[in-house]
Amino acid sequence: MSADAQTRAFLERVGRAPSPRTVPIEDLRAATEDVARRFGLPPEPVASVREVEHGRLYEPENARGIVVYAHGGAFVRGSVDSHDGLTRALANGSGCAVLSVDYRLAPEHPFPAAFHDFGRALNWAVRQHAHVVIAGDSAGGNLAAAWARAASFQALIQPVLDLHATSPSIDLLGDEYGLPRDYIEWSNELYGADPDDPRASPLLRPARTPGFVVTGEYDPFRDEGQAYAAAAGVEHVRYAGLIHHAVLVPRAIARGEQVIRDAARRIGESA
């Protein structure tokens, strides 16, 4: 297996990270924010951007519905700031308002804190708009999928959907493409959820809400994303050469920007 030149260059740049068990969580969070600033999408102007009760609300002119978005970060890192460029692009590209949810992170706030935070944000959105899309990437895709029954449409970008972490693709791809099993198991431990709980492992109870699931050829979570799409009866979009981190670093890996722009278009078409 091989990735394109941009992806190989990015993987070589970041190298093999030390075990997260040996690094203070504050340093890991700071590294995520730094990577997002350096390699995330530049912030596009949006008609209105403001802080609201549940996060940050992006509103284009004449918004046609709302997207409730959960950022990725393995339940322990990431923020509305790390995903600011992404959520601005979703708002402009879809023509929908986007509520980027400022949910609480583990280990300070273990499961089900983030689950409930996303649910409260979704309930707020339902009161504001008739057409509500739930969306998220990575761990954020997990939160979105867990609440998909309450929405009009689901848009899951390389989601984490089964905390049992038994998918063959995890061991096949994780070490080579930047997401080793040790990191996955560490973040799941900090999140503190029972993997048999469908609220934490939505693959156990897929929502048949219309929508789509994005997976990547070189993403360790590709198998569970594909299985969820099949069980939920939604569109499965597999991107050749895509690694898990690409949507966080689209200035380094152009395929990441393609995923974001394509997702925005599909969300817009649902409104």
RODRENDREN-61128 format. One record per residue (C-alpha): x, y, z; residue in three letters. Coordinates in steps of 0.2 Angstrom, whole numbers, padded with zeros to 4 digits, always signed. Example, Ala and Ser with C-alpha at 12.3 -4.5 7.8 and 13.67 -1.06 7.14 Angstrom:
<atoms>
+0062-0022+0039ALA/+0068-0005+0036SER/
</atoms>
This chain:
<atoms>
+0000+0000+0000MET/+0006+0018-0004SER/-0001+0035-0002ALA/+0001+0050-0013ASP/+0016+0062-0012ALA/+0007+0075-0001GLN/+0002+0062+0012THR/+0019+0053+0012ARG/+0027+0070+0015ALA/+0015+0074+0030PHE/+0017+0057+0038LEU/+0036+0060+0037GLU/+0035+0077+0044ARG/+0025+0072+0059VAL/+0035+0056+0061GLY/+0031+0042+0073ARG/+0023+0050+0089ALA/+0028+0044+0106PRO/+0015+0035+0116SER/+0001+0047+0121PRO/+0003+0039+0139ARG/+0020+0048+0141THR/+0014+0065+0135VAL/+0004+0078+0146PRO/-0014+0080+0139ILE/-0011+0099+0139GLU/+0003+0096+0127ASP/-0007+0085+0115LEU/-0021+0098+0115ARG/-0009+0112+0111ALA/-0001+0102+0097ALA/-0018+0099+0089THR/-0022+0117+0089GLU/-0005+0121+0082ASP/-0007+0109+0068VAL/-0024+0116+0064ALA/-0018+0134+0063ARG/-0003+0129+0052ARG/-0012+0116+0040PHE/-0031+0119+0042GLY/-0042+0128+0030LEU/-0039+0147+0031PRO/-0055+0155+0038PRO/-0067+0161+0025GLU/-0078+0176+0028PRO/-0096+0170+0034VAL/-0110+0182+0035ALA/-0112+0180+0053SER/-0101+0171+0066VAL/-0105+0172+0084ARG/-0103+0163+0101GLU/-0120+0155+0107VAL/-0124+0144+0122GLU/-0119+0128+0114HIS/-0104+0133+0104GLY/-0100+0144+0089ARG/-0114+0148+0076LEU/-0110+0152+0058TYR/-0124+0159+0047GLU/-0123+0162+0029PRO/-0136+0173+0021GLU/-0153+0165+0020ASN/-0148+0149+0028ALA/-0157+0134+0022ARG/-0157+0123+0038GLY/-0144+0120+0051ILE/-0129+0108+0053VAL/-0125+0103+0071VAL/-0106+0099+0070TYR/-0095+0090+0082ALA/-0076+0092+0080HIS/-0064+0077+0080GLY/-0050+0074+0092GLY/-0052+0056+0100ALA/-0064+0063+0113PHE/-0049+0071+0122VAL/-0043+0086+0111ARG/-0049+0097+0097GLY/-0060+0112+0098SER/-0071+0124+0089VAL/-0055+0134+0085ASP/-0046+0119+0078SER/-0061+0116+0066HIS/-0065+0134+0063ASP/-0059+0134+0044GLY/-0068+0118+0041LEU/-0085+0124+0049THR/-0084+0140+0039ARG/-0082+0130+0023ALA/-0097+0119+0027LEU/-0108+0135+0031ALA/-0103+0143+0014ASN/-0103+0127+0004GLY/-0119+0120+0010SER/-0129+0137+0012GLY/-0134+0130+0030CYS/-0130+0138+0047ALA/-0117+0128+0056VAL/-0117+0126+0075LEU/-0100+0120+0080SER/-0103+0112+0097VAL/-0091+0116+0111ASP/-0093+0099+0120TYR/-0084+0094+0136ARG/-0068+0083+0134LEU/-0062+0068+0143ALA/-0053+0064+0154PRO/-0060+0079+0164GLU/-0077+0075+0158HIS/-0079+0057+0153PRO/-0093+0049+0144PHE/-0108+0053+0144PRO/-0103+0072+0146ALA/-0100+0075+0127ALA/-0114+0064+0122PHE/-0126+0075+0132HIS/-0118+0091+0127ASP/-0121+0087+0109PHE/-0139+0082+0112GLY/-0143+0098+0121ARG/-0135+0107+0106ALA/-0146+0097+0094LEU/-0162+0101+0104ASN/-0158+0119+0103TRP/-0155+0118+0084ALA/-0172+0108+0082VAL/-0181+0123+0089ARG/-0173+0135+0077GLN/-0174+0126+0060HIS/-0185+0113+0052ALA/-0171+0105+0043HIS/-0157+0099+0055VAL/-0141+0090+0049VAL/-0130+0081+0062ILE/-0112+0080+0056ALA/-0094+0077+0063GLY/-0077+0070+0060ASP/-0069+0056+0069SER/-0074+0056+0087ALA/-0086+0070+0082GLY/-0094+0058+0070GLY/-0097+0046+0084ASN/-0107+0059+0093LEU/-0117+0064+0078ALA/-0121+0046+0074ALA/-0127+0043+0091ALA/-0140+0056+0089TRP/-0144+0054+0071ALA/-0162+0048+0074ARG/-0167+0065+0080ALA/-0161+0074+0064ALA/-0166+0075+0046SER/-0149+0070+0038PHE/-0133+0063+0044GLN/-0115+0067+0037ALA/-0102+0057+0045LEU/-0084+0060+0040ILE/-0072+0046+0044GLN/-0082+0042+0060PRO/-0077+0032+0075VAL/-0092+0020+0077LEU/-0087+0005+0088ASP/-0076+0007+0103LEU/-0073-0011+0104HIS/-0059-0007+0091ALA/-0059-0024+0083THR/-0060-0019+0065SER/-0046-0027+0055PRO/-0042-0010+0047SER/-0036-0004+0064ILE/-0022-0016+0064ASP/-0019-0016+0045LEU/-0017+0003+0044LEU/-0015+0011+0061GLY/+0004+0010+0063ASP/+0009+0015+0045GLU/-0004+0029+0043TYR/-0003+0039+0059GLY/-0016+0031+0071LEU/-0008+0016+0080PRO/-0019+0005+0091ARG/-0010+0011+0107ASP/-0017+0029+0104TYR/-0035+0022+0100ILE/-0035+0012+0116GLU/-0028+0026+0126TRP/-0042+0038+0120SER/-0055+0026+0123ASN/-0049+0022+0140GLU/-0050+0041+0144LEU/-0067+0043+0137TYR/-0073+0030+0149GLY/-0088+0023+0140ALA/-0094+0005+0140ASP/-0091-0001+0122PRO/-0107-0011+0123ASP/-0117+0005+0125ASP/-0125+0010+0108PRO/-0123+0028+0113ARG/-0104+0026+0113ALA/-0103+0013+0099SER/-0117+0018+0087PRO/-0112+0004+0075LEU/-0122-0007+0087LEU/-0138+0003+0083ARG/-0136+0012+0066PRO/-0149+0026+0063ALA/-0158+0024+0046ARG/-0158+0043+0044THR/-0154+0048+0027PRO/-0136+0054+0024GLY/-0119+0048+0020PHE/-0103+0041+0028VAL/-0085+0046+0022VAL/-0071+0033+0024THR/-0053+0034+0018GLY/-0043+0020+0010GLU/-0030+0022+0023TYR/-0040+0026+0038ASP/-0040+0013+0052PRO/-0059+0016+0055PHE/-0064+0013+0037ARG/-0071-0004+0041ASP/-0083+0002+0054GLU/-0088+0017+0043GLY/-0092+0005+0029GLN/-0102-0007+0040ALA/-0112+0007+0048TYR/-0117+0014+0030ALA/-0122-0003+0025ALA/-0133-0006+0040ALA/-0140+0012+0040ALA/-0144+0011+0022GLY/-0135+0027+0018VAL/-0122+0032+0005GLU/-0105+0027+0008HIS/-0091+0037+0000VAL/-0074+0030+0000ARG/-0059+0041-0005TYR/-0044+0033-0012ALA/-0028+0037-0003GLY/-0036+0047+0011LEU/-0029+0045+0029ILE/-0038+0049+0045HIS/-0030+0066+0048HIS/-0033+0074+0031ALA/-0048+0085+0035VAL/-0038+0093+0049LEU/-0023+0097+0038VAL/-0030+0101+0021PRO/-0017+0114+0017ARG/-0004+0099+0018ALA/-0016+0086+0010ILE/-0027+0093-0003ALA/-0038+0077-0002ARG/-0044+0083+0015GLY/-0050+0099+0007GLU/-0059+0089-0007GLN/-0068+0079+0007VAL/-0074+0095+0016ILE/-0080+0103+0000ARG/-0089+0088-0006ASP/-0097+0085+0011ALA/-0103+0103+0011ALA/-0111+0101-0007ARG/-0120+0085-0001ARG/-0126+0093+0014ILE/-0133+0108+0004GLY/-0142+0096-0008GLU/-0151+0088+0007SER/-0158+0105+0013ALA/
</atoms>
